[in-house]
Amino acid sequence: MREILLLGIVASSFGMLSANAQPAPEKMDFHRAVNMAWAVDPVRTELQVSHHSAKARSNAAGSWFAGGPILSGEYMDDHAIGSNEGYTTYQGGVSVPLWLPGQGSATRQVASAEAASLDEQLNVEYLSLSIRILDAAAKAQIAQERLRAARRLYEYASKINSFTTHAVHVGESSSSESQIAQSEMENAHNEQALAQEYLENAQAELEVLFGRPVEVDLSHSGDMAHAHFVEPRDMEDNDPRVKAAHKNVEAAQANMKLARRSFMPNPEVGIDVIHEKQYGSPWDDRVGVNFSIPLPSEARNTPIMSEASNRLASANSQEIQARRMVHLEISRVRTRLIAATAARQTTRIAASNMQKRAEAEEHAWRLGEATLETVMQAEQAACNAQFANARAEVEWHVATLRMMIAMGITP
């Protein structure tokens, strides 16, 4: 008993500290929530850095030469062979690698295509973040509705328990009814605790996306009445995932072109200067031109072409899969919106009818025409129906927003 009391005091103290330390969630609509989460999204920063790097590579490919200058130097004398006649040679040179025909423009095209692909990857991440926020916000709102229904049931069970306890004391009710009321109240209290835990977990998942507590309101974020109809084919073509996959194909095609242009190592051309010290030599200083041309080799070119071919094949496959996935997802989104609209109407009628039944059962019990078990079952069914109606309302708003996102509309 002492241990249980100690645990209760510690849990209560920890709960009070958490409540005092945790700031109140900031309320906002879906559009503002997406913009706020996008501002602190780490993936956005990563993609932007990669985009700037690709732009820098594209600018660097506009250089006159394929690389930086190469310095070379030599020193030779006759001391090592023992003649020691004063023969000394100093030789130095500088050379630069040259672009192969079309290689420079192909390199710029690859970098530009990769930058364009990263632009679409930013749009994909924005879409993904919007969907994650939508799902997390829906989960939190459904958790709030569950807790609201659990509190209503607990308050009702507490009221019935107080009524039956008083009735037993004055001799107007049996102890069995008091026991039933007490049991129902404890069950309702347990459900309330579970709902509270579910809500806290849902809010924690939402907080991860923003870095602070927020509460996203989905009820005033979307209006399909002002949305223009978009053909399913156009929805697929405008989807960022399909666009990103197509940009990847273009980047792979540019890389294949670069691989073909790089059919051999880059040749080098430069200037050499020689200064000699030897007895009676009329050629003390000389200047000349040097060049180096590595010849093509299958051992070098085959792996390069194979890697480019594999990248292109993979990009084509991913584009086909992305289009199929988007097509299936759009179909599911439309079906889900239709089902959510129907569920919203039916659950509203069911909740109203179950509430009337619960009120009628309670009235009959007070007149002695119904048992307490029937009353509590009717009230629990009414609470469940109200929760189902609230959940259907949230899911309808989610389906509407999801449909607008699929149509390319930012709610």
Protein Blocks (a to p, Z undefined) as FASTA:
>chain_A
ZZmmmmmmmmmmmmmmmmmmpccdddddfklmmmmmmmmmmklmmmmmmmmmmmmmmmmm
mpmbfbdcddddddddfklnononopacdddddddddddehklmmmmmmmmmmmmmmmmm
mmmmmmmmmmmmmmmmmmmmmmmmmmmmmmmmmmmmmmmmmmmmmmmmnopacfklmmmm
mmmmmmmmmmmmmmmmmmmmmmmmmmmmnopacdddfklmbcfklpccddfklmmmmpmk
lmmmmmmmmmmmmmmmmmmmmmbccddddddddddddehiablbccddddddddddfklm
mmmmmmmmmmmmmmmmmmmmmmmmmmmmmmmmmmmmmmmmmmmmmmmmmmmmmmmmmmmm
mmmmmnopacfklmmmmmmmmmmmmmmmmmmmmmmmmmmmmmmmmnopaZZ
